[in-house]
Amino acid sequence: MLCESAATLALPWLGGQFAVGVITAAEIDLGAVAFLLLVFFALQALFHFLSAYVLSRTGQKILAELRSRIFNHLMSLPLRFFHEQRQGDILAILTREVEILSGFVTSTLLRFPSLLLTALGAVLLMFTIDPQVAALVALLVPVFYFMLKVMGRRLRPLSERLRQAQATTVAIAQEAISMLPVVKAFGGETLEQERYREQINEAMRLAITVERIYAALRPAIQLVIAAAVILLFSLVSRRLQSGAVPPSEMVSFLLYAVLLTRPVAALAGIYGQVQMARGNLKRLEDVLSERPEPLRQGLPLGPVKGEITFESVRFAHSGRLATLAAIDLHIHAGETIALTGENGAGKTTLVHLLLRFHDLDGGRILIDGTDIATVNLSSLRSKIGFVPQNVLLLNGTIRENIAYGAPDATLEEIEEAARLAQAHGFILALPQGYETEIGDQGVRLSGGQRNRLALARALLKAPSILILDEATAMFDPEGERSFVEDARAALSDRTVILITHHPASLALADRIVTLGKGRIVSTSGPSVGETAKVSAGEE
């Protein structure tokens, strides 16, 4: 770009020499001047091509790296962040806003030095030729700056509103598509269409307003430049008639004045784009400033037996009453307990705290006597298998979904986990078996089949602690009874926390712990020691 600017600045001087030689028949080697003009035009074109190619390639690299960095950071953030954000806003950051910033850096910001050098070089050479007339250019700078400042005051808030409107548009579309079965079941197609159209129109209105300001800014700057050029021409003609400046230099002066209009007009556009980019940058800064989870901080948690202790555990979601109040619960290694209670009692929250999806407000949780707050998250979660209440699956094959937590697992290991989860039979009945594509969130499977895949995924991990949050909710009664019989062996050598209300699943538990309003209401069933004595006596 610097070489391109240097070649560009040489052209007006050569043009002045050539023009005077043609018009006045002065003793100038027109052939040599013409050849030099062609050389510098060729150099200008070559350097412009090279800079455009390098910027394009660099822009794609920046875009890829920035998207990767943002995605990596998002993956490291706690669940709290995503509970407080709309998915559409997050998707807009990864797509549109990152792309805008990448384009701004490569097509606007990196071109600024070249434009500035061309403008300063043109002004400097004009001062060299005729300082008095060139001084007029310096007087126009405050006028130019004032116009930019006035326009910029409106551009920045409008750009932020436009960004929010476009992010909301993405959020509405994503939400409607994810809820499509509900939308169709309740006849909400027209409502969603109208909601999306209204938001699209709002974004369009703001975009038109921003473009209107740009449309006014560009001709206003060009008008100021045109007036300045006309004034320069009138002054130059008088200076030329008086013989104060040689004709060749005066032609070069005018060519430099014309050349100056291009970078000045471009710099005006850059100012507006800077105002727009600041809003996008602020949003990215807000996301990047969010504190990630300390996945690698703390000591690694070694092999565990599975003894879990909740000591005076307290927790409340942001802006809400306490979800858990002074929970004390001891789970023996190898014990299976069932958590029951009304909705909102804190059952799922309790296991989320064990996984450190949230930070405690008070108390502590220990595994084999080690406070989980002191160990790194990666090692903690590697010891825990989790089947969530709302099954989450990849858009991929059945094999890929089961092996998600253990990518190096063999097909035999995957099939064994599927057998334990009562999934092997229905998988073999599918046309492609374990290579069957299941679609987004397993949309091509039934609810019970999705639950079984999630369970197989957790069992393949062979965790010391297994959490099943309504894992059999979608099973039919016969399937649940069959699962319970087959699961006894699979669950016997690990600590299991069941969140369930189903009698068949409750039969798996050594103890049943009932929660109500964030507290343990009752505990029923024998302790793990008593269970062992009863079993021995029966034998």
LUMSE-209912 format. One record per residue: z, y, x of N, C-alpha, C in turn; residue in one letter. Coordinates in steps of 0.05 Angstrom, whole numbers, plus 5000, padded with zeros to 4 digits. Atoms other than C-alpha are relative to their C-alpha. Example, Ala and Ser with C-alpha at 12.3 -4.5 7.8 and 13.67 -1.06 7.14 Angstrom:
BEGIN
500049765018515649105246500050245018a/499949764984514349795273501450224985s/
//
This chain:
BEGIN
500049765017500050005000500050255017m/500049774982501550475057497350045013l/502849984989494750315088498150114979c/501849905022491450435021500450304996e/499549715003494851115016498850165023s/501249864977492651305087497050024997a/502949995004485451115071499350204977a/500549815022485851505005500250295009t/499649724990488452135041497750085019l/502249924982482652105091497450074985a/502549965015477352115036499450294993l/500649725006478052845013499150165025p/500849854976477553105085497149935007w/502850094995471252695097498150104978l/501749905021468652895029499450295003g/500649714995469353635046498050045021g/502049984978465553545111497249924990q/502650095009460053155076498850204980f/501149825021459353645017498950255013a/500949754987458854255062497549945016v/502450074985453853895106497549984982g/502350035018449453735046499250274988v/500649755013450054425013499050215019i/500649774982449754895073498249925023t/501650104977445754465122501350085026a/498649944976451154585173499549785021a/500550194978450854245240502149784999e/498250225003454453615217498449744999i/501450265000452352895230500649864973d/499550115027451652695157500049705000l/500150294999449951985175502749895009g/497450104990456451895214502150054979a/498049945020460552245159499749804976v/500550195022457251815105501049725007a/499150264992458551195145503149984999f/497150005001465851385153501150004972l/499250015028466351525079499949724988l/500350275010463750835063502249815012l/497950164987468550525114502750044987v/497449955011474550865084500249924970f/500150115027472350705013500449705000f/499750294998471749985034502849925007a/497350054992478550005068501950044976l/498349945023481650315006499849774980q/500450225019478649764962501349745011a/498850244989480849215010503050004999l/497149985001487949465016501149994971f/499150015029488349564940500049714991h/500150285008486148844930502349845012f/497850154987491148574981502750074988l/497449935011496948974953500349904972s/499850115028495248774881500549705001a/499650294998494848044902502949935008y/497250054990501448064941502050074978v/498149925021504948434884500049804977l/500150205022502447944832501449745008s/498750254991504747344873503050055002r/497249944997511347684889501450034973t/498949975027512347864816500649734987g/499550265011511647144795502449865013q/497750124986516546924849502650134991k/497649865009521547454828500749914971i/499550095027520747254755501249724999l/498950285000521846514770502849995012a/497450004987527746654816502150134982e/498149865017531047144768500749834976l/499450185023530246674709501849775008r/498450234990533046104750502950095005s/497349904994538946534773501650054974r/498749945026540446774702500849744986i/499550255014539946064674502349855014f/497850134986544445784729502750134994n/497549865006549546324715500949944972h/499350075028549246194640501349734998l/498950275001550545454652502849995012m/497350004988556745634693502150154984s/498149855015559846074640501649834980l/498450165019565445824594498950024972p/501050005027564145654522500750254984l/499249755013567846284501497850204999r/502249814998561946704524497949954978f/502150075019557046324480501050024971f/499049965027561646354420499950294992h/500049725006561547104425497250135000e/502849904998553947174433498249864980q/502050135016548047044389498049865019r/501950154983543246524416497550165004q/502549844996537446994404500350215022g/499649814978540547514451499849865027d/500150154975541346984505497149925007i/502850084995534146734496498450255008l/501549764993531647454499500550085029a/499449944972535147554566498349835018i/501550194983531846934595497050044999l/502949985003524947104569499150295003t/501249745000523047814551501250195020r/498749804983528248224588499649955030e/500550064972527547854654497150065007v/502849944994519947914649499550305002e/500349714998520448664636501050105027i/498949914974524848764697498349915023l/501850094978520348334741497550175001s/502449835000514248734719500750285010g/499249734991518049384730500250015031f/499650004971519949184801497349995015v/502550044985512848964822497950204993t/502249825007508249404782500850294999s/499149725002512550034779501650085025t/498249914978518150064830498849975027l/501250034974514449774889497650175005l/502349824997508450224876500950295004r/499049734997512950834878499750125028f/500449894973512950914954497150085006p/502849944995505450894956499150254986s/500749765015504651404901501350255011l/498649774989509951854932498750085026l/501349944974506651805001497350144995l/502649875006499851984971500450294990t/499449735011502852574933500950195023a/499049844979506752834993497950065021l/502249964980500852725040498050204991g/502049815010496153104995501250285001a/498849744999501053684989500250115028v/499849924972502253695064497350095012l/502749934990494853705080499050264986l/500749755013493854255028501450245013m/498649784986499154675063498750055027f/501349974974495554545128497550164998t/502549855004489054815099500550284991i/499549735010491755405059502950014989d/497250005009499355505055500550174975p/499549825022498956075005499449874973q/500850125025495155704952501749744995v/498450255003498955054966502850054990a/497349935009505455414952500250004970a/500150005029503255464880500849724989l/499450275008503754704875503049954999v/497150044999511154724895501450144977a/498849865023512555224839499849844974l/500350155024510054724788501949764998l/498250235000515054184808502350034980v/497849975020520954484767499049964971p/501150035027516454524705499649704994v/500650295002514353804716502649844995f/497450145002521553574725501350054973y/498849935026523953944663498849844977f/501350165021518753604620500949715000m/499250274998520652924646502949964989l/497250025008528053054634500350014969k/499949975030526953274561499149744987v/501150255012522752654546501949775006m/498350224992527452194584502549984983g/497650005016533452394541499649844974r/500550155025530152084480499249715007r/501050274994527051484516502249795004l/498050214993533351144541501449894976r/498750125023537251074475498049854982p/502050145016530750894439499349735012l/500750254987529250354491502249804995s/497850185006536250054481499949904972e/500250085028535350044406497649814996r/502350185001528449724415500749735011l/499250264988531449184460501749844981r/498250145019536849024409498449904976q/501650085023531749004352498349755007a/501650234992527248524391501749755004q/498250234997533148084409500949894973a/499350095027535248064336497749854987t/502450145010528147854318500049715010t/499950274989528747254365502349844988v/497750135011535647094338499549904971a/500650075028533247094265498149764999i/501950224999527346634282501449745009a/498750244990531646154322501949894980q/498150095020536946124268498649874977e/501550115023531946004212498849735007a/501250264992528445444250502249785003i/497950204996535045104269501249914973s/498950065026537245134196497949924979m/502250055018530544924167500649814977l/499450185023533144324127501650144978p/498449865019538344774094498350214986v/501749795012533245334083498349884978v/501850135020528544854047501649894977k/498450125022534044504008501050214980a/499049785017536545173980497850204992f/502249835007529645473971500150275013g/499749744986530946014023497650095016g/502349924984523946054052499350294996e/500749725005522346714018502150195012t/497949834989529047014038499850025030l/500249994971528146824111497550155008e/502549864993520947074111500450314997q/499549725004523247744083501950115021e/498149914980529047794131498650035027r/501549984974524447654191498050234999y/501949785002519148144165501450275002r/498549754998524348694157500850065028e/499249964972526748594228497650065017q/502549954985519648564255499150294995i/500849725006518149224220501850205013n/498149824986524449544249499350025029e/500850004972522449324319497350155004a/502649864998515349574306500350304998m/499549715003517850254282501150125026r/498849894975522050344345497950005022l/502050014980516350114389497950224997a/501949785005511650614356501250265009i/498749754992516751164367500050035030t/500149994971517250984441497250065010v/502749954991509750964448499150284993e/500749725007509151634412501050205021r/499049834979513651944464498349985025i/501850044977509451634519497350144995y/502649875007503151874483500250305003a/499749714997505952584483500650075029a/499349934973508652544554497550015018l/502350014982502152344588498150244996r/501849765002497552884558501450265007p/498649764993503053404567499950045030a/500149994971503353244641497250075009i/502749954992495853224645499150294994q/500749725007495353904610501150195021l/498849844979500154204661498349985026v/501650054975496053894718497350144997i/502649885004489454124688500150315003a/499749714998492054834681500450095029a/499549944972494454814753497449985016a/502550044986487754554777498150244995v/501749775007483955104740500950255015i/499049774986488555624769499449985030l/500650044972487555324838497150065006l/502849954996480055344830499450305001f/500549715001480256084812501150135026s/499049894975484656244872498349925024l/501650104977480555814919497350155001v/502649864999474056164897500350275012s/499549744988477056834915500449985030r/499450044971479556574982497449935015r/502650084988472656274995498250255003l/501749774999469056924978501050205022q/499049824980473657315024499749895029s/500450124973472156835082502649925013g/497550074988479556675092500249715008a/500050294995478255925091497249905002v/502850114997472055555116499349834976p/500950155023467855225061500849715001p/499450284998468954515086503049944994s/497150045005476554595086500750064971e/499449935028476454925017499149774981m/500850235016472454334988502149785003v/497950204995477453865020502650074985s/497649915014483154284991499849934970f/500450065029480254214920500149704995l/500050295003479153474930502949895002l/497250094998486453394952501550084974y/498849925025488453784889499449804978a/500750205020484553304846501349735005v/498650254993487352714884502950004992l/497149975006494352974872500649934971l/499450045028493552904797500649714994t/499550295006493352134799502849925006r/497250084996500052014833502050154984p/498149845016503352584795500249894972v/500050115027501152304728501349725000a/498750274998503251594751503050035003a/497149964997510051854773501350084974l/499049935026510952144704500549754983a/499750255015509751454674502349835011g/497850154988514651154724502750094990i/497549895010520151614700500749884973y/499550125026519451364629500649705002g/499550294997519150634651502849955012q/497450024989525450744692502150014978v/498149975022529150974630500149744983q/500150255015526850344593501349775015m/499050234983528549874651503150025003a/497149974996535650164657501549854978r/498750155022537449874588499949705005g/500250294995534849184607501849925023n/498450074977538349204674503050004993l/497149995009544949404641500749744986k/499450255014544448794596500349775019r/499850224980543148324655502550035016l/497549964984548848644694502449904984e/497750095017553548514635500249705001d/500050305000551547774635500949905027v/499450094972551947694711502850075008l/497249924994558748034712502049814987s/498250195013561647494667500949805020e/498850184980566347054706499349714994r/500750285005563746334714502449825001p/497850204998567945714707500349925029e/499550084972571245514773499549705004p/500650294999567544844777500949875026l/499350124974569044744851502750095011r/497449904990575745104857502249794994q/497850195003582044694866499449735013g/500250264987583344004892498549804981l/501450205017578943424868502149814988p/498350195013582242964818499149715007l/500850274991582242264847500049804977g/499950205021582241604809502550034984p/497849965018586641644748500549754983v/499350225019590341144704499550084971k/500549905027589641594643502550094985g/497649905014596841824628499650304996e/500549725008596342494591502650114988i/497649865010602042984578499350284992t/500349725010601643614535502850114999f/497449884999607644054550499950294989e/499849745012608944644503497450155000s/502849894999601444764496499750204977v/500549795020599745414460497250115005r/502749894998592845694445499250144975f/501149855023589546204400497250105008a/502649894996582246384394500250314999h/499949714998580647114408500050134972s/499849855025582847564350500949834977g/499150185022585746984310502949925004r/497350104998592646694295500049755018l/499850234982595246144340498949744987a/501250255009591145504333501949775006t/498050204992596345084371502550155008l/497449874995603745264375501949795012a/498050174987608144904426499649704995a/500650295003604744214425501249855023i/498950194980608643674461499149724993d/501050265006605243004466499649855026l/500350174977605542434515498349764993h/501850235005599941914518500149825024i/499750194978601041294560497249925010h/502550104989595541044606499249744985a/501050235015591240544568500650004971g/499349995028593840764501497850134984e/501949885019589440924441501550144979t/498649865021591941464396497950134982i/501849875020588841754333501250264992a/499149745009589342494317498950044972l/500949945027589042644243501350264991t/499049755010590543234200497850154985g/501949845016587243744154498250155019e/501949834985581244154177501450255009n/498749764989583444714223502749965011g/497350064989589744364245500250025030a/500149974971587544414318499449755015g/500650264987585343694332497950035022k/502249974981578743874365500850205022t/499149814980581844474400501749875021t/498350134981586944024432498549845021l/501650154980581743574465498250195016v/501649804985577544184484501750125023h/498249904979583644434522500349795023l/499950224980584043754557497550015018l/502549984985576843854579499750285014l/500049734989578544574599497650164991r/502049825012573244874553501250274996f/498549755003578545414542502449995018h/497549984984584445664582502450024981d/497650005016591445554555501250284999l/498449765002595546134529502949955010d/497450074990601845764550500349705002g/499650284996604545094572498249895021g/501850124981600744594613499349724991r/500950275006596943934610499849855026i/500050164976597843384660498649734996l/501250275000593842764677501249855024i/498650154980597842244716501950195016d/498149824987602842804731498850245014g/501349774986597643294759499150204979t/500749785018596843964724496950045002d/502949984999589443994705499050285007i/500849724992589444754718499750025030a/500149984971590044604792497849845012t/502250174989584144124799497350134993v/502649895006576744294801498849874975n/501050095026573044224735498249775002l/501950224998567643764760501449735002s/498650264998572443224781501649934975s/498550055025576643314718498149884978l/501850085022570743244670498649745007r/501250264993567942654710501749774991s/498150225008574042254688500249974970k/499749995029573242414614497249964987i/502350045016568042144566500450144973g/499649835024566842584504497749954981f/502050015022563242454438500850224981v/499349775017563243124401499649954971p/500350035029563843204327497250064991q/502849945006557043534323498349885023n/501550144979552443064361497850185012v/502049844986548143414413498349825018l/501850184986542043054440497750165012l/502349884987536243224486497549934985l/502750075010529043254464498749835022n/501150194980527142634504500249724990g/499950285009527441884502502949914996t/497350115004533241454480501349935027i/498950074974534041204551501050255015r/499149754986534441914579502550114987e/497649905013539642104527502549845007n/497650164994544241514540500850035029i/499549984971543541594616500650295009a/499649724992544942354614502350045019y/497749974982551742284646500049835024g/500250194977549641734694497049965005a/502950024997542341864714499149775017p/500750234983542441294765500549734987d/499350255013544440774714497549824997a/502250195004540140144709499649964970t/500650055028536839934645502049804988l/498150205010541639344640502750144993e/497549865006547639824643499650174975e/500549845024544440274591500049834975i/500050185023543239684545502849904993e/497350095005550339444553501650224985e/498649785014553040134533499050034972a/501149985027548340134474501049774982a/498850235016550939444452502850074991r/497249935007558139694454500150214978l/500149785020556140294412498549914975a/501550105023552439844361497350144997q/502549865000545940194380497649825009a/502150164987542039644416498149884979h/501750125020539539314352497950194989g/501949815012536339924320498150115021f/501849914978533540144388497749815004i/502150204996529739494397498149994977l/501850005024526939564326498050235001a/501949774998523540224346497549925015l/502550084988516240194368500150005031p/499849984971517740414440502749935011q/497450094991524840154444501550235013g/498449804986528840534496498350245010y/501849784992522740974512499150174976e/500849865024522341244441500950295002t/499349715000522142014437501550064974e/498449965024527442264388499850284989i/500349735010525443004381502450175005g/497849814997529843624380502549904986d/497450095011537143414369499849734986q/500350275012534742704352499150014971g/500849955028531342954289498549754988v/501450245010527342294285501849764995r/498150225005533641884279501850074977l/498049955022538741804223502650115013s/497549894990545642124229501649795014g/498550214988548941454244498849925027g/501350074975543741294298500650215022q/499449794980545041964332502849975010r/497250044992552541834332500249765020n/499950244983551441154364498950065028r/501049924974547141454419502050165016l/498049844987552441964434502349835010a/497950184992557641414437499249845024l/501050154978553340994483499950175025a/500149824977552441594528502850035013r/497349974990559941674534501049745013a/499150254989561240934546498649935026l/501450064975555940884601501350145023l/498749854979559841404640502449855011k/497750164992565540894644502450185008a/497849814993570941434640502749874997p/497250095002578341334649501250094974s/499049895026579541764587497650044982i/502249985019575141734526500950154975l/499449845024575142244470497849964980i/501950055022571742064404500850184977l/499549815021571442654357498349934975d/501450095024569542354289497549845009e/502350144989565041874328498849814980a/501150195020564241404268499550134973t/500249865025563441944216497549934984a/502550065013556241754201499549704997m/500450295002557241004203500549924970f/499450125026556840604139502549825003d/497550164997563240194124499649755016p/500450254985560339544149499550065030e/500649924972557639884212502650085015g/497549914987564440204225501849765006e/498350234995568139544217498949845024r/501250144978563139214264500550145027s/499549854976564039774314502949975009f/497150024993571639724311500549735014v/499650264987571338974327498949995028e/501250014974566539064385501250205019d/499049794982569939694411502749935012a/497350064990576739364422499949935030r/500250084972574539054487499150235018a/501049774984570839684510502250215004a/498049794999576840124496502749905012l/497450114993582339664521500950095028s/499249934973582239884594500050305006d/500049714995582140634584501750144979r/498549845019586041184549498050124980t/501949915021582741364483501450194980v/499149815021583741964437498050004978i/501750015024580741854368500750234982l/499649815022579842434320498549894976i/501250145022578642094254501850004976t/498550045024580742004182499349724988h/500950255012577241334171502049775006h/498050224997582040744160499149795021p/500950204981577640264200500350095028a/499749904973577740714260502950045007s/497149974995585140854252501349735009l/499050264993586140104260499849955030a/500250034971584140174333502350125014l/498049844986589940644348502749855003a/497250094996596640454378501950184986d/498449805014599441094348498250194985r/501449805015597341594296501650255000i/498649754998599142314309498750204980v/501049825021598442794250500750295007t/499649714994597443544263499750164975l/500249815022598544104214500850275008g/499549724994598044854224500850035030k/499649964971597844774300502449865011g/497750144990603844314305499849704994r/499950295006605243564307501949964977i/498550035024607543394237501449735000v/498850265000608742654246498649825020s/501150214983607642054292500749734989t/499550265011606941354266498849785017s/501050224985605740664296501749955024g/498350074977609040304354499150145025p/500749904973609240574425498349795014s/501650194985604740254476501649775010v/498350224990610539854503500749804978g/499450175022612439594434497649844991e/502550145007605139424421499749755018t/500350224981605038994483502049774994a/498050215006611538624462499249854975k/500850135024608838494393497749805005v/502350174994602338214420501049755015s/499050234985606137764469501549814982a/498550175018610737514414498249834982g/501950155017604837334369498749785015e/501350214984601636954426502049775003e/
//
